[in-house]
Amino acid sequence: MYIIKIQGKAKIPDYIQLRDKDFVLVAYFRADRELKNLEKYGLAGKEEFLSKLIAELPFGKLQALET
């Protein structure tokens, strides 16, 4: 699975994309919102880890996400 942080412009907020091994979009959510329903993506219990990762993740850089 891969994660990328997309920078918003003007009134459009920053977003996070989760993509599978074939780069198909799996999830798309706002970077500033609480992480919910992560069990659908096999990431249950990793909310704290993902919150820290999202805060440190540079914009526009695709990064492998170890699940």
N, C-alpha and C positions, 0 to 999 in steps of 0.2 A: 504494500500500500504506500502511496505517496501523499505528501501534504504540500500545499503552496499557499502563500498569503498574498492576496490581491489588494493593492492599494486603491481606495476609493478616491473620488474627486468631488470637490464642492460638497454637496449634500449627500452624496452616495458614500456609505460607510465602507470600511475595510471588510473584506470577506476571506474566508478560509475555504479551500477546496480539498476534499479527500478524493483520491483517485486510486483505482485498483491497479494490479500489475500490468494490465493492458491499457492503462491511462484513461479508462472510462470513468466519468464523473460518478462518484458514489454518494457524496454529500457536499452541500454548499450551505454555509451558515456565516452569520456575522461574527467578526472577531471579537467584538466587545460584549457579546451576550454570554450568559451562563451556558455551559455545555450540558446538553440534555440528550436523552435517547441514544447514547453512544453504544448501547448493547446491540443495536441493529447493525452496527458496523464492526462488531467484534472488539470493541474498545471499552467495554464495561469495566469500571474500577480504575480507569486511567485518566480521570478528569483532571486531577492535580498535575500530573505529568504533562498532559496536553495544554493546560492553561499556561504553564511555565514555558513550554516549547513555543506556543503561539506568541507569547510576549517577546521572545528572543529571536523569532524567525524573521529573516530579512524579506522584504517584499520582492515578489517575482522569482524567487529561487526555489525550484522544485527540490524537495528533500525526501529521501526514503524514510518511511515510518515503520519501525519494527513493531509488529503486533504480537 
